[in-house]
Structures are given as structure tokens and as C-alpha cells.
Amino acid sequence: MIENLPPCPQCSSEYTYEMNNLVVCPECGHEWVPAADGDSADTTGERVIKDAVGNVLNDGDTVTVVKALKVKGNPSGIKAGTKVRNIRLVDGVDGHDIDCRIDGFGAMQLKSSVVKKA
């Protein structure tokens, strides 16, 4: 049970109540899951992307690949320890949230779970 319920994010009503795991606003009917401490969502509502060890990633960061990756059409693949410079964070498909260019491979998308901030 939450002691101090947050106001409604849509209509700012103070009369919210708890229903199971949700917080509900009786005035506008909005339902949401309250943010827990250490949650991955920023207070502005933007998505925070973290690397394999929990560091927050930003556009332009340099990352290191922590696990060998197979690349379709290339027999060698990407080796663990490969540095990737100047990443861009995107809303990709199937969890691929990093857009980058890797020397010898070209442009591709990576999952944040296979990289570590350098």
C-alpha cells in the first residue's frame, strides 16, 4: 500500500485511490502503475536506456560490445571488446535500441543488453 498517493498525471486531481497494483483517478478515470523508486522511467516520461551493467546511455556515447555477435552474411561476426563510437538511441524493433556504425560492418542496430559504456 502506498502511503502518499501521487496526483493524477492527466488532470492533477488529488483524489486518487489504489486498486490492486494500479492508481486510479475518480474524476477522469485515468489508471496507471505508480513509479517505484529506481524505476527506469524518468520523471519527464522519457524512456531511459541502460547498458548491460546498468549505466545510463545517451546519444553520442562510446560503448564496448560485451558478447560476440553473429552477423548475417559475415562469417566472422562482431567480437567481444569491439568499440562503437557515437551511438544514437532509437525506438527499434525487437529491443534493438541503439543505432550505430561499426567499422568493417557498416550501419546496424544493437540491443543495449549486449553493450557496456566505455
VOFIVEX-463811 format. One record per atom (N, C-alpha, C): residue number from 1; residue in one letter; chain; atom name; x, y, z. Coordinates in Angstrom, 3 decimals, decimal comma. Example, Ala and Ser with C-alpha at 12.3 -4.5 7.8 and 13.67 -1.06 7.14 Angstrom:
BEGIN
<pt 1 "A" "A" "N" <13,190 -5,690 7,800>> <pt 1 "A" "A" "CA" <12,300 -4,500 7,800>> <pt 1 "A" "A" "C" <13,200 -3,300 7,800>> <pt 2 "S" "A" "N" <12,850 -2,250 7,080>> <pt 2 "S" "A" "CA" <13,670 -1,060 7,140>> <pt 2 "S" "A" "C" <12,900 0,030 7,870>> 
END
This chain:
BEGIN
<pt 1 "M" "A" "N" <0,836 -1,178 0,000>> <pt 1 "M" "A" "CA" <0,000 0,000 0,000>> <pt 1 "M" "A" "C" <0,884 1,246 0,000>> <pt 2 "I" "A" "N" <0,546 2,187 -0,814>> <pt 2 "I" "A" "CA" <1,292 3,428 -0,939>> <pt 2 "I" "A" "C" <0,727 4,438 0,050>> <pt 3 "E" "A" "N" <1,610 5,030 0,872>> <pt 3 "E" "A" "CA" <1,144 5,991 1,876>> <pt 3 "E" "A" "C" <0,674 7,292 1,245>> <pt 4 "N" "A" "N" <1,524 7,924 0,449>> <pt 4 "N" "A" "CA" <1,182 9,188 -0,205>> <pt 4 "N" "A" "C" <0,932 8,913 -1,674>> <pt 5 "L" "A" "N" <-0,322 8,864 -2,059>> <pt 5 "L" "A" "CA" <-0,656 8,607 -3,454>> <pt 5 "L" "A" "C" <-0,370 9,834 -4,294>> <pt 6 "P" "A" "N" <0,215 9,634 -5,480>> <pt 6 "P" "A" "CA" <0,525 10,780 -6,347>> <pt 6 "P" "A" "C" <-0,750 11,342 -6,973>> <pt 7 "P" "A" "N" <-0,728 12,623 -7,361>> <pt 7 "P" "A" "CA" <-1,890 13,177 -8,063>> <pt 7 "P" "A" "C" <-1,973 12,600 -9,473>> <pt 8 "C" "A" "N" <-3,132 12,706 -10,074>> <pt 8 "C" "A" "CA" <-3,353 12,188 -11,415>> <pt 8 "C" "A" "C" <-2,459 12,917 -12,421>> <pt 9 "P" "A" "N" <-1,714 12,178 -13,275>> <pt 9 "P" "A" "CA" <-0,849 12,839 -14,256>> <pt 9 "P" "A" "C" <-1,619 13,512 -15,395>> <pt 10 "Q" "A" "N" <-2,897 13,177 -15,567>> <pt 10 "Q" "A" "CA" <-3,673 13,783 -16,650>> <pt 10 "Q" "A" "C" <-4,431 15,024 -16,206>> <pt 11 "C" "A" "N" <-5,135 14,926 -15,060>> <pt 11 "C" "A" "CA" <-5,970 16,062 -14,645>> <pt 11 "C" "A" "C" <-5,503 16,708 -13,341>> <pt 12 "S" "A" "N" <-4,438 16,197 -12,728>> <pt 12 "S" "A" "CA" <-3,844 16,711 -11,491>> <pt 12 "S" "A" "C" <-4,770 16,636 -10,285>> <pt 13 "S" "A" "N" <-5,727 15,756 -10,313>> <pt 13 "S" "A" "CA" <-6,637 15,572 -9,180>> <pt 13 "S" "A" "C" <-5,898 14,942 -8,004>> <pt 14 "E" "A" "N" <-6,209 15,406 -6,813>> <pt 14 "E" "A" "CA" <-5,582 14,878 -5,604>> <pt 14 "E" "A" "C" <-6,326 13,667 -5,050>> <pt 15 "Y" "A" "N" <-7,494 13,359 -5,584>> <pt 15 "Y" "A" "CA" <-8,358 12,324 -5,021>> <pt 15 "Y" "A" "C" <-8,146 10,969 -5,680>> <pt 16 "T" "A" "N" <-6,905 10,544 -5,806>> <pt 16 "T" "A" "CA" <-6,605 9,247 -6,398>> <pt 16 "T" "A" "C" <-6,699 8,165 -5,335>> <pt 17 "Y" "A" "N" <-6,943 6,944 -5,779>> <pt 17 "Y" "A" "CA" <-7,004 5,813 -4,858>> <pt 17 "Y" "A" "C" <-6,327 4,605 -5,492>> <pt 18 "E" "A" "N" <-6,001 3,639 -4,640>> <pt 18 "E" "A" "CA" <-5,279 2,455 -5,076>> <pt 18 "E" "A" "C" <-6,264 1,319 -5,337>> <pt 19 "M" "A" "N" <-6,081 0,631 -6,473>> <pt 19 "M" "A" "CA" <-6,898 -0,533 -6,805>> <pt 19 "M" "A" "C" <-5,961 -1,614 -7,328>> <pt 20 "N" "A" "N" <-5,725 -2,643 -6,515>> <pt 20 "N" "A" "CA" <-4,748 -3,693 -6,815>> <pt 20 "N" "A" "C" <-3,376 -3,054 -7,028>> <pt 21 "N" "A" "N" <-2,777 -3,199 -8,210>> <pt 21 "N" "A" "CA" <-1,462 -2,617 -8,489>> <pt 21 "N" "A" "C" <-1,553 -1,263 -9,171>> <pt 22 "L" "A" "N" <-2,756 -0,774 -9,411>> <pt 22 "L" "A" "CA" <-2,944 0,470 -10,135>> <pt 22 "L" "A" "C" <-3,322 1,604 -9,202>> <pt 23 "V" "A" "N" <-3,103 2,829 -9,663>> <pt 23 "V" "A" "CA" <-3,630 4,023 -9,004>> <pt 23 "V" "A" "C" <-4,679 4,575 -9,957>> <pt 24 "V" "A" "N" <-5,850 4,929 -9,432>> <pt 24 "V" "A" "CA" <-6,983 5,331 -10,250>> <pt 24 "V" "A" "C" <-7,423 6,740 -9,868>> <pt 25 "C" "A" "N" <-7,792 7,537 -10,866>> <pt 25 "C" "A" "CA" <-8,346 8,871 -10,642>> <pt 25 "C" "A" "C" <-9,861 8,793 -10,819>> <pt 26 "P" "A" "N" <-10,637 9,126 -9,788>> <pt 26 "P" "A" "CA" <-12,095 9,043 -9,907>> <pt 26 "P" "A" "C" <-12,691 10,158 -10,768>> <pt 27 "E" "A" "N" <-11,962 11,226 -10,975>> <pt 27 "E" "A" "CA" <-12,511 12,354 -11,729>> <pt 27 "E" "A" "C" <-12,419 12,146 -13,240>> <pt 28 "C" "A" "N" <-11,274 11,674 -13,730>> <pt 28 "C" "A" "CA" <-11,139 11,497 -15,185>> <pt 28 "C" "A" "C" <-11,086 10,030 -15,600>> <pt 29 "G" "A" "N" <-10,951 9,097 -14,628>> <pt 29 "G" "A" "CA" <-10,945 7,672 -14,934>> <pt 29 "G" "A" "C" <-9,596 7,124 -15,376>> <pt 30 "H" "A" "N" <-8,545 7,939 -15,306>> <pt 30 "H" "A" "CA" <-7,208 7,504 -15,722>> <pt 30 "H" "A" "C" <-6,663 6,487 -14,732>> <pt 31 "E" "A" "N" <-6,062 5,399 -15,258>> <pt 31 "E" "A" "CA" <-5,429 4,376 -14,426>> <pt 31 "E" "A" "C" <-3,971 4,263 -14,828>> <pt 32 "W" "A" "N" <-3,074 4,103 -13,854>> <pt 32 "W" "A" "CA" <-1,649 3,960 -14,155>> <pt 32 "W" "A" "C" <-0,961 3,186 -13,054>> <pt 33 "V" "A" "N" <0,217 2,655 -13,391>> <pt 33 "V" "A" "CA" <1,055 1,954 -12,425>> <pt 33 "V" "A" "C" <1,974 2,990 -11,811>> <pt 34 "P" "A" "N" <1,968 3,136 -10,495>> <pt 34 "P" "A" "CA" <2,834 4,154 -9,884>> <pt 34 "P" "A" "C" <4,292 3,794 -10,066>> <pt 35 "A" "A" "N" <5,131 4,810 -10,295>> <pt 35 "A" "A" "CA" <6,568 4,603 -10,478>> <pt 35 "A" "A" "C" <7,201 4,267 -9,138>> <pt 36 "A" "A" "N" <7,962 3,172 -9,110>> <pt 36 "A" "A" "CA" <8,672 2,777 -7,899>> <pt 36 "A" "A" "C" <10,030 3,456 -7,872>> <pt 37 "D" "A" "N" <10,653 3,529 -6,708>> <pt 37 "D" "A" "CA" <11,990 4,109 -6,613>> <pt 37 "D" "A" "C" <12,946 3,260 -7,427>> <pt 38 "G" "A" "N" <13,799 3,928 -8,215>> <pt 38 "G" "A" "CA" <14,763 3,222 -9,051>> <pt 38 "G" "A" "C" <14,158 2,692 -10,335>> <pt 39 "D" "A" "N" <12,955 3,146 -10,668>> <pt 39 "D" "A" "CA" <12,299 2,710 -11,888>> <pt 39 "D" "A" "C" <13,051 3,246 -13,094>> <pt 40 "S" "A" "N" <12,895 2,612 -14,258>> <pt 40 "S" "A" "CA" <13,643 3,024 -15,436>> <pt 40 "S" "A" "C" <13,015 4,202 -16,165>> <pt 41 "A" "A" "N" <11,897 4,702 -15,694>> <pt 41 "A" "A" "CA" <11,276 5,856 -16,350>> <pt 41 "A" "A" "C" <11,722 7,142 -15,672>> <pt 42 "D" "A" "N" <12,043 8,133 -16,461>> <pt 42 "D" "A" "CA" <12,425 9,450 -15,972>> <pt 42 "D" "A" "C" <11,169 10,194 -15,556>> <pt 43 "T" "A" "N" <11,286 11,225 -14,733>> <pt 43 "T" "A" "CA" <10,114 11,968 -14,286>> <pt 43 "T" "A" "C" <9,458 12,718 -15,433>> <pt 44 "T" "A" "N" <10,158 12,938 -16,531>> <pt 44 "T" "A" "CA" <9,576 13,619 -17,683>> <pt 44 "T" "A" "C" <8,832 12,645 -18,578>> <pt 45 "G" "A" "N" <8,868 11,356 -18,280>> <pt 45 "G" "A" "CA" <8,169 10,362 -19,075>> <pt 45 "G" "A" "C" <9,015 9,787 -20,199>> <pt 46 "E" "A" "N" <10,252 10,242 -20,338>> <pt 46 "E" "A" "CA" <11,118 9,713 -21,381>> <pt 46 "E" "A" "C" <11,676 8,362 -20,948>> <pt 47 "R" "A" "N" <11,933 7,505 -21,925>> <pt 47 "R" "A" "CA" <12,469 6,183 -21,653>> <pt 47 "R" "A" "C" <13,967 6,292 -21,393>> <pt 48 "V" "A" "N" <14,445 5,635 -20,364>> <pt 48 "V" "A" "CA" <15,869 5,626 -20,038>> <pt 48 "V" "A" "C" <16,426 4,282 -20,487>> <pt 49 "I" "A" "N" <17,478 4,319 -21,287>> <pt 49 "I" "A" "CA" <18,088 3,094 -21,801>> <pt 49 "I" "A" "C" <19,381 2,849 -21,038>> <pt 50 "K" "A" "N" <19,513 1,627 -20,496>> <pt 50 "K" "A" "CA" <20,691 1,267 -19,712>> <pt 50 "K" "A" "C" <21,457 0,156 -20,412>> <pt 51 "D" "A" "N" <22,789 0,135 -20,175>> <pt 51 "D" "A" "CA" <23,618 -0,894 -20,787>> <pt 51 "D" "A" "C" <23,552 -2,185 -19,963>> <pt 52 "A" "A" "N" <24,406 -3,150 -20,294>> <pt 52 "A" "A" "CA" <24,381 -4,467 -19,659>> <pt 52 "A" "A" "C" <24,685 -4,425 -18,162>> <pt 53 "V" "A" "N" <25,400 -3,407 -17,702>> <pt 53 "V" "A" "CA" <25,749 -3,321 -16,283>> <pt 53 "V" "A" "C" <24,960 -2,243 -15,540>> <pt 54 "G" "A" "N" <24,016 -1,592 -16,207>> <pt 54 "G" "A" "CA" <23,146 -0,632 -15,542>> <pt 54 "G" "A" "C" <23,499 0,828 -15,704>> <pt 55 "N" "A" "N" <24,508 1,163 -16,510>> <pt 55 "N" "A" "CA" <24,846 2,567 -16,763>> <pt 55 "N" "A" "C" <23,846 3,163 -17,746>> <pt 56 "V" "A" "N" <23,439 4,400 -17,524>> <pt 56 "V" "A" "CA" <22,503 5,079 -18,416>> <pt 56 "V" "A" "C" <23,237 5,513 -19,677>> <pt 57 "L" "A" "N" <22,658 5,202 -20,844>> <pt 57 "L" "A" "CA" <23,264 5,547 -22,126>> <pt 57 "L" "A" "C" <22,636 6,823 -22,681>> <pt 58 "N" "A" "N" <23,436 7,605 -23,406>> <pt 58 "N" "A" "CA" <22,991 8,836 -24,054>> <pt 58 "N" "A" "C" <23,449 8,834 -25,499>> <pt 59 "D" "A" "N" <22,822 9,668 -26,328>> <pt 59 "D" "A" "CA" <23,264 9,826 -27,711>> <pt 59 "D" "A" "C" <24,712 10,308 -27,731>> <pt 60 "G" "A" "N" <25,526 9,755 -28,623>> <pt 60 "G" "A" "CA" <26,909 10,175 -28,768>> <pt 60 "G" "A" "C" <27,897 9,429 -27,888>> <pt 61 "D" "A" "N" <27,422 8,541 -27,020>> <pt 61 "D" "A" "CA" <28,327 7,782 -26,149>> <pt 61 "D" "A" "C" <29,154 6,783 -26,955>> <pt 62 "T" "A" "N" <30,243 6,348 -26,345>> <pt 62 "T" "A" "CA" <31,053 5,269 -26,884>> <pt 62 "T" "A" "C" <30,793 4,043 -26,026>> <pt 63 "V" "A" "N" <30,516 2,902 -26,669>> <pt 63 "V" "A" "CA" <30,222 1,667 -25,947>> <pt 63 "V" "A" "C" <31,135 0,553 -26,444>> <pt 64 "T" "A" "N" <31,239 -0,500 -25,641>> <pt 64 "T" "A" "CA" <32,014 -1,678 -25,989>> <pt 64 "T" "A" "C" <31,080 -2,876 -26,021>> <pt 65 "V" "A" "N" <31,185 -3,704 -27,044>> <pt 65 "V" "A" "CA" <30,371 -4,910 -27,156>> <pt 65 "V" "A" "C" <30,898 -5,920 -26,137>> <pt 66 "V" "A" "N" <30,014 -6,488 -25,299>> <pt 66 "V" "A" "CA" <30,458 -7,388 -24,236>> <pt 66 "V" "A" "C" <30,300 -8,858 -24,596>> <pt 67 "K" "A" "N" <29,683 -9,145 -25,727>> <pt 67 "K" "A" "CA" <29,442 -10,535 -26,102>> <pt 67 "K" "A" "C" <29,589 -10,664 -27,611>> <pt 68 "A" "A" "N" <30,178 -11,753 -28,064>> <pt 68 "A" "A" "CA" <30,352 -11,979 -29,503>> <pt 68 "A" "A" "C" <28,984 -12,090 -30,169>> <pt 69 "L" "A" "N" <28,821 -11,388 -31,302>> <pt 69 "L" "A" "CA" <27,542 -11,364 -32,005>> <pt 69 "L" "A" "C" <27,692 -11,910 -33,406>> <pt 70 "K" "A" "N" <26,768 -12,750 -33,815>> <pt 70 "K" "A" "CA" <26,758 -13,254 -35,185>> <pt 70 "K" "A" "C" <26,096 -12,210 -36,063>> <pt 71 "V" "A" "N" <26,666 -12,003 -37,254>> <pt 71 "V" "A" "CA" <26,106 -11,058 -38,216>> <pt 71 "V" "A" "C" <25,776 -11,830 -39,479>> <pt 72 "K" "A" "N" <24,527 -11,720 -39,901>> <pt 72 "K" "A" "CA" <24,075 -12,430 -41,093>> <pt 72 "K" "A" "C" <24,880 -11,966 -42,307>> <pt 73 "G" "A" "N" <25,413 -12,903 -43,055>> <pt 73 "G" "A" "CA" <26,175 -12,575 -44,257>> <pt 73 "G" "A" "C" <27,651 -12,317 -44,006>> <pt 74 "N" "A" "N" <28,092 -12,429 -42,748>> <pt 74 "N" "A" "CA" <29,500 -12,211 -42,428>> <pt 74 "N" "A" "C" <29,976 -13,393 -41,583>> <pt 75 "P" "A" "N" <30,983 -14,118 -42,033>> <pt 75 "P" "A" "CA" <31,402 -15,322 -41,308>> <pt 75 "P" "A" "C" <32,040 -15,051 -39,948>> <pt 76 "S" "A" "N" <32,661 -13,887 -39,762>> <pt 76 "S" "A" "CA" <33,379 -13,656 -38,505>> <pt 76 "S" "A" "C" <32,495 -13,072 -37,410>> <pt 77 "G" "A" "N" <31,554 -12,217 -37,727>> <pt 77 "G" "A" "CA" <30,712 -11,591 -36,716>> <pt 77 "G" "A" "C" <31,433 -10,477 -35,979>> <pt 78 "I" "A" "N" <30,778 -9,945 -34,963>> <pt 78 "I" "A" "CA" <31,359 -8,870 -34,150>> <pt 78 "I" "A" "C" <31,934 -9,495 -32,901>> <pt 79 "K" "A" "N" <33,199 -9,251 -32,640>> <pt 79 "K" "A" "CA" <33,872 -9,850 -31,495>> <pt 79 "K" "A" "C" <33,604 -9,047 -30,217>> <pt 80 "A" "A" "N" <33,635 -9,720 -29,090>> <pt 80 "A" "A" "CA" <33,513 -9,043 -27,797>> <pt 80 "A" "A" "C" <34,697 -8,102 -27,637>> <pt 81 "G" "A" "N" <34,459 -6,898 -27,140>> <pt 81 "G" "A" "CA" <35,512 -5,919 -26,957>> <pt 81 "G" "A" "C" <35,581 -4,885 -28,073>> <pt 82 "T" "A" "N" <34,741 -5,040 -29,099>> <pt 82 "T" "A" "CA" <34,709 -4,077 -30,197>> <pt 82 "T" "A" "C" <34,131 -2,757 -29,699>> <pt 83 "K" "A" "N" <34,836 -1,648 -29,953>> <pt 83 "K" "A" "CA" <34,345 -0,331 -29,541>> <pt 83 "K" "A" "C" <33,453 0,247 -30,622>> <pt 84 "V" "A" "N" <32,355 0,855 -30,188>> <pt 84 "V" "A" "CA" <31,410 1,502 -31,092>> <pt 84 "V" "A" "C" <31,287 2,938 -30,633>> <pt 85 "R" "A" "N" <31,601 3,883 -31,510>> <pt 85 "R" "A" "CA" <31,581 5,298 -31,165>> <pt 85 "R" "A" "C" <30,327 5,973 -31,702>> <pt 86 "N" "A" "N" <29,929 7,034 -31,021>> <pt 86 "N" "A" "CA" <28,851 7,910 -31,474>> <pt 86 "N" "A" "C" <27,539 7,165 -31,730>> <pt 87 "I" "A" "N" <27,002 6,525 -30,686>> <pt 87 "I" "A" "CA" <25,748 5,792 -30,826>> <pt 87 "I" "A" "C" <24,564 6,755 -30,828>> <pt 88 "R" "A" "N" <23,448 6,301 -31,398>> <pt 88 "R" "A" "CA" <22,183 7,037 -31,356>> <pt 88 "R" "A" "C" <21,143 6,112 -30,752>> <pt 89 "L" "A" "N" <20,371 6,614 -29,796>> <pt 89 "L" "A" "CA" <19,321 5,827 -29,156>> <pt 89 "L" "A" "C" <18,037 5,979 -29,955>> <pt 90 "V" "A" "N" <17,418 4,855 -30,288>> <pt 90 "V" "A" "CA" <16,209 4,838 -31,110>> <pt 90 "V" "A" "C" <15,190 3,886 -30,493>> <pt 91 "D" "A" "N" <13,946 3,983 -30,952>> <pt 91 "D" "A" "CA" <12,923 3,003 -30,604>> <pt 91 "D" "A" "C" <12,921 1,966 -31,712>> <pt 92 "G" "A" "N" <13,757 0,972 -31,572>> <pt 92 "G" "A" "CA" <13,937 -0,021 -32,624>> <pt 92 "G" "A" "C" <12,976 -1,185 -32,501>> <pt 93 "V" "A" "N" <13,178 -2,172 -33,354>> <pt 93 "V" "A" "CA" <12,348 -3,361 -33,401>> <pt 93 "V" "A" "C" <13,010 -4,473 -32,594>> <pt 94 "D" "A" "N" <12,228 -5,246 -31,879>> <pt 94 "D" "A" "CA" <12,709 -6,396 -31,091>> <pt 94 "D" "A" "C" <13,784 -6,034 -30,078>> <pt 95 "G" "A" "N" <13,694 -4,866 -29,457>> <pt 95 "G" "A" "CA" <14,635 -4,484 -28,424>> <pt 95 "G" "A" "C" <15,931 -3,887 -28,920>> <pt 96 "H" "A" "N" <16,079 -3,711 -30,211>> <pt 96 "H" "A" "CA" <17,273 -3,088 -30,773>> <pt 96 "H" "A" "C" <17,120 -1,583 -30,607>> <pt 97 "D" "A" "N" <17,728 -1,035 -29,571>> <pt 97 "D" "A" "CA" <17,513 0,368 -29,237>> <pt 97 "D" "A" "C" <18,737 1,251 -29,450>> <pt 98 "I" "A" "N" <19,784 0,720 -30,074>> <pt 98 "I" "A" "CA" <20,984 1,504 -30,385>> <pt 98 "I" "A" "C" <21,227 1,443 -31,886>> <pt 99 "D" "A" "N" <21,332 2,612 -32,510>> <pt 99 "D" "A" "CA" <21,652 2,715 -33,928>> <pt 99 "D" "A" "C" <23,099 3,177 -34,010>> <pt 100 "C" "A" "N" <23,929 2,461 -34,782>> <pt 100 "C" "A" "CA" <25,353 2,796 -34,800>> <pt 100 "C" "A" "C" <25,993 2,375 -36,109>> <pt 101 "R" "A" "N" <27,263 2,741 -36,259>> <pt 101 "R" "A" "CA" <28,071 2,323 -37,396>> <pt 101 "R" "A" "C" <29,308 1,641 -36,825>> <pt 102 "I" "A" "N" <29,539 0,392 -37,262>> <pt 102 "I" "A" "CA" <30,676 -0,386 -36,772>> <pt 102 "I" "A" "C" <31,669 -0,546 -37,916>> <pt 103 "D" "A" "N" <32,930 -0,217 -37,636>> <pt 103 "D" "A" "CA" <33,976 -0,336 -38,654>> <pt 103 "D" "A" "C" <34,050 -1,768 -39,168>> <pt 104 "G" "A" "N" <34,028 -1,925 -40,479>> <pt 104 "G" "A" "CA" <34,104 -3,233 -41,103>> <pt 104 "G" "A" "C" <32,753 -3,888 -41,316>> <pt 105 "F" "A" "N" <31,689 -3,362 -40,692>> <pt 105 "F" "A" "CA" <30,354 -3,946 -40,810>> <pt 105 "F" "A" "C" <29,338 -2,957 -41,366>> <pt 106 "G" "A" "N" <29,509 -1,678 -41,084>> <pt 106 "G" "A" "CA" <28,569 -0,670 -41,554>> <pt 106 "G" "A" "C" <27,512 -0,339 -40,522>> <pt 107 "A" "A" "N" <26,414 0,245 -40,988>> <pt 107 "A" "A" "CA" <25,337 0,674 -40,090>> <pt 107 "A" "A" "C" <24,531 -0,531 -39,626>> <pt 108 "M" "A" "N" <24,215 -0,548 -38,346>> <pt 108 "M" "A" "CA" <23,386 -1,621 -37,796>> <pt 108 "M" "A" "C" <22,772 -1,185 -36,484>> <pt 109 "Q" "A" "N" <21,866 -1,998 -35,979>> <pt 109 "Q" "A" "CA" <21,227 -1,738 -34,697>> <pt 109 "Q" "A" "C" <21,653 -2,814 -33,707>> <pt 110 "L" "A" "N" <21,866 -2,389 -32,448>> <pt 110 "L" "A" "CA" <22,269 -3,295 -31,384>> <pt 110 "L" "A" "C" <21,280 -3,209 -30,233>> <pt 111 "K" "A" "N" <21,269 -4,231 -29,408>> <pt 111 "K" "A" "CA" <20,491 -4,193 -28,170>> <pt 111 "K" "A" "C" <21,387 -3,614 -27,069>> <pt 112 "S" "A" "N" <20,793 -2,840 -26,190>> <pt 112 "S" "A" "CA" <21,570 -2,247 -25,106>> <pt 112 "S" "A" "C" <22,069 -3,305 -24,124>> <pt 113 "S" "A" "N" <21,465 -4,491 -24,128>> <pt 113 "S" "A" "CA" <21,874 -5,538 -23,200>> <pt 113 "S" "A" "C" <23,194 -6,209 -23,604>> <pt 114 "V" "A" "N" <23,728 -5,903 -24,786>> <pt 114 "V" "A" "CA" <24,991 -6,517 -25,213>> <pt 114 "V" "A" "C" <26,130 -5,526 -25,293>> <pt 115 "V" "A" "N" <25,933 -4,313 -24,743>> <pt 115 "V" "A" "CA" <26,998 -3,303 -24,755>> <pt 115 "V" "A" "C" <27,238 -2,762 -23,347>> <pt 116 "K" "A" "N" <28,439 -2,201 -23,161>> <pt 116 "K" "A" "CA" <28,819 -1,594 -21,897>> <pt 116 "K" "A" "C" <29,395 -0,223 -22,211>> <pt 117 "K" "A" "N" <29,009 0,779 -21,435>> <pt 117 "K" "A" "CA" <29,505 2,142 -21,648>> <pt 117 "K" "A" "C" <31,014 2,153 -21,440>> <pt 118 "A" "A" "N" <31,737 2,760 -22,397>> <pt 118 "A" "A" "CA" <33,202 2,774 -22,323>> <pt 118 "A" "A" "C" <33,705 3,962 -21,524>> 
END
